[in-house]
Amino acid sequence: MDYIYHEKQEGSLCAVHCLNALLQGCYFSAVDLATIARQMDCLEQQRMAEMGTNTAEYQSFFKEGSNNMDDSGMFSIQVVSVALEVWGLTLTPFTSTVAPTARLAREDPTSGCAYICNMKEHWFTIRKIGNQWFNLNSLLAFPELLSNTYVSLFLAQLQKQGYCIYIVEGSLPQCEADTILKTMNVTQKIKPPLLSELQECSQTRQELDDDLAAAMAASLAQAEDASTAPPEGEHSELENALQLSLTEHLTRVPNHRTPLEGDLEKALRLSLAGSGGAEGAEPGGDAGSPDEETRQLQAALELSLLQPSTSALNNDQGSSDQQETLDATALREKRLAYFKNKPSPDES
């Protein structure tokens, strides 16, 4: 249906759209109809002035302003009729009891060539193009195909809704769509939607697009934050490990140590840490070599650390051989005796 001329609604210029749809071309503009309306206002004012400018009727007419157009672009039936007279066309009310064309149209609406419908400020055209009828309402997204049967029902429905229907009499100008559709019939599977419905769908789609864009932006921001943040639970696991280590240390080491025992334990642990590299040395050195002496010292120190831990563990279990464990004083004496008997490097 691309060859059918169809204007979509702009502002309140439905009268302009109605006339151009009827003539199947851009023949009128808002300026053209406004010019006709001003000419008609001048003629009406002159007729009223003939009866006297001081009369109440003239003063009321002058205050009311134009009855043929308003600032929104609405035009009266008189303006539409005058505009069609240029093309040799006239308008006859569908309900007329005088005009024979009106009676014939009511009996068979398809006997005419076109209808102009008006309710309040809206105008639109129903016209026969080729061998088919079309609703050329400017509020529709595209022309609506009407069957011959539905034309009668559609006009009756419009009358119930309060529309005034006018029969277009005369010969319409030739148009390309009329020539094409006289040789072929068209079909329409989809009913044209109202422009207002399309606007609502477009607005809803835009809102959905905005919501989707906002959700994606929030998701990306959350992903970036997650990539820079430490793994979940890392802090709590570290805290648990430190707490467990401290608990085990306090469990193994008695709380009644003297300051000297605490210092000695620190020194022994430092000694073990410093001699850790000697464990990886290859065996086979001399007994009096520095590496051998280091291993002997390490063994003695480890033994001294294990003994108080074993004593504390047996004490908790209530073992019967607790009496045989060396006390702190004997442990110090044993350590001093070991270091006293150990030859110095100069003597060896």
N, C-alpha and C positions, 0 to 999 in steps of 0.2 A: 504493500500500500504506500510505498514511498512516493508515488506519483500523485497521490491525493494531497492537496494543499491543506495544511492543518497548523493553526497558530495556537500556542499554549498561552495560558492566562498570564498577563502581566498587569499588576496593579488592579485597577477597576476598569480596564479598557475592554471589557467583554463585548460592548457594542461594536467596537472596531473589529475585534476578532470574529464576531458573528457575521458582519457584512463581508469581510474578506473570505471567510469560509464559504459563504453563499456564492460569491463570484469566483471562487477558486483562484485567488491571486491577491497580491498586496496592492489593492486599489485605493484604500482609505487609510488615513492616519488620524491620530487624535487631534492634530491641528486642523485637518479638513472638517471633522465633525464639530469642533469648537467654533470654527468660522461659520458654519451653517447655524449653530445654536445662537451665536451673537446676532446674526442677521434676523433670525426669528424673534429674538428678544426686542430688537429695534422695531420690528413691524408690530408686535403686540403692544409695545409702549406707545407707539403712534396712534393705534386704534383706541387705547384707553384715554389718551390725551384729547382725542376728539370729543369726548364726553365731558371734558373739563378736568384741569389738573388739580382743582381744589376739592374734587369729590372724594368721598371716603374710599370708594373703590380704587381710584387711582393711587391714593396715598398708601393703601394696603398693598396694592400690586407693586408699587415702587419699593416698599420696605421688604417685601418677601424676596426680592432678587429674581434670578433667572429660574424658570421652571423647566428649562430645556437642557441644562447641564449643571454640574457642581464641580468643586475643586478636585474631587477624587477621580473624575473622568467618566462619570455616569452620564448618559445621554437619554433623552426622552424618546418615546415612540414617534413623535412628530419629526425629530431630527433624523431618525432612521428612515422614516418614510420619504422625507425630502431627499436624502442621500440616494435612495433607490430610484427615485424619479429620473435621475440623470441617466440611468440605464433602461428606462422605459418599464420599470417594474413597479407594481403597486402591492399594498398589503390589505388583505381582507380578514376581518375577525372570523375565527373558526366557528364561533357560535352564532354568527349572523343568520337571521331568519329571512333576510331580504335577498342577499346575493345567492344566485343559483350555484356558483362554484362552491360556496360554503356547504350547501345542502349535499352536493355531490361528494365533497371531501369527507363529510361525516359518514356517508354511506360506504364510500370506498376511499380511504386515505391514500392509497397508492395511485389514485387517478391524478393527483397533483404532481408538481415537480419539486417543491420545497416548502418547508415550514420554518417560521421564526418563532421561537418560544421566549417568553419573558416572565420573570417573577421578581418583583421588587427591583433590584439593581443588576440582575444577571440576565444576559442574553446569550442564546446559542441557536445554531442552525441544524435542521434535519433536512437532508437533501438526497435526491436521487442522482447517482452518478453512473452512467452507463445503464445497466439493467438492474442495479442493486441500490439499496438505501443505506445511508450512513448517518450516524450521530456524530456531528462535528463539534461537540461541546468542547470549549477551550479549557475546561477543567480536567479533561481526560488527557492521558499521556499520548494517545494516538487515536485515530478515528475508530468508531465502533460499528461493525457490520450489523445491520438489522435485516431480518427476513421480512418478506412482504406481510406475513401473518403478524409478526411482532410489531410492525409499524402502528397498526390500529390499537393494539394493547398498550404500546408505549405512549401514544398520544392520550389515551384515556387515563393512564396513570398520571401523566403530567397535569391533566385537568384536575384530578383529585388532590394533587399536591398544591394547587393554587396557581399554576402557570396560565398565562394568557397566550393563546396560540393564534398566529396569523398565517394565512395562506399567501404564498408568494405567487402573484399572477404576472404573466409575461414570459418572454423568451430570455432564458439565462444565456450569458455569453459563452461561446465555445471555450473548452479547456482541454488540456492534454489528457487529464484523468478520464474525462467523459469519453474521449475518443478511444482510449485503450480499453476501458471496461465495457464498451459496446461490443467488443470482439471476444471478450473472455469474462468469466466470473471468478471472483476471489473467494477464498475461505479464510476463516479466522478461528484458531483454536484457543487463543487466550483472550479473555475479556480485558479491555484496557483498564488499568487502574487509575484512580484519581491522583492528581498531582500531589495533593495533600498526603495521601498514603505513601507515595514515593519519598516525600520529604521526611515523613516520620521514620520510614525505614532507613533512610540515609543518616538521619540523626542518631538513631539507635545503633547503626553500624559504626558510626564515628565514636560513640560512647564506648562501645565494646572494644574498638581498636585502641582507644585511649587507656581503658582498663588493662588490656593485654600488654600494652607498652609499659605501663607502670608496674605491672606484675613482673615482667621480664627484667626491668631495671632493678627492681628490688631483689629478684633472684640472683642477678649478676653481682650486685653489691654484697649479698650474703655469701656467695661463693668466694668472692675475693677476701672477705673477712675470715672465712673459714680456712683459706689457704695460708694466711699469715698467722693465724692463731695456733697455739700449741695443740697437740692431739688431745682429744677429750679424755679426762681422767689422769693425765700425766702428772699434774700437780698432786692429786690425792695419792697416787701410787708412790710418788717420791716421799711424801710425808709419812705414809704407812711404813715404807722401808726404813726410813730414819728412826721412826718410833720403835720398830721391831728390833733394830740394831741396838738402840739404847737399852731396851728392856732386857735383851739377852746379856748385854755387858753388865748390867746391874745385878742380874740373876747369878752370873758366874762369879762376880767379885764380891767378897764380904764387905759389909758396911763398916766393920770395926777396925779397918786398916788405920795404921798410924800415918802421919804425914811422910815419914821416912819410907814406909812401904809404898805409898803412892808415888813418890819420886823415883824409887827403885824400879817400879813397874814401868813407868814412863821411859826410864833409861834403857830397860831391857827391850821394850818394844821398838825404841829407836835403833837399838843395836841390831835387832832382827831385821828391820827394814833396810838398814845399811848393808847388811851382809847377804841380802837376797840374791845378789848377782853371783855369789860364790857357789850357789847350788848348781849353777849351770856349768861349772868348771869340770874339765875332764879328770877322772880319777887317775891314780898312778903316781902322784907326787910323793916326795919324801915326807916322813912323819914329822920332821922338825921344820918343814917349809911353812912359810906364812899362810898358804892356803889351807894346809892341814890344821894349823893352829886355829884358824878362823872357824873351820868346821867343828872342831872340838868345843870352841867357845859357844858356838851356836847351839850345839847339842845340849851343853850344860844349861844354857839360858832357857831353852825350850822345856827342859826337864823341870827347872825351877818354877816356870809358869804353870805347868800342868799340875804340879803337886798341890798348890793351894786350891786350884779349881776342883780337883778330885776330892779334896777334904771338904769343900763346901757342898758338893753334890752328895757325898756320903752323910754329911750332917743332916741334910734335908730328908734323906731316906731312913734315918734312924739306924744305920748299919752298926754292928757290934764291934767292928774294928776301928771305930773313930779314935780310940785312944792311941793307936799306933801311928797316926798321921803327925808329921812334924809340925810344931807350932811355928809362929813367925820368928821367934828368937833363934830356934835351932836352924831354921832355914837361912837366916843371915849368917850364922856361924859357919854353916856348910859352904856358903858362897865365898866367905872371906878366906876360909881354909883353902879353897880351890885356887883362888887368885894368889894366895901367899905361896903355895907350893909350886905354882906355875913359873918356870924359868923365864926370865926376861929375854928379849931378843939379843941383848949384848952377851949374855952368858952362853946362849946357844951358838 
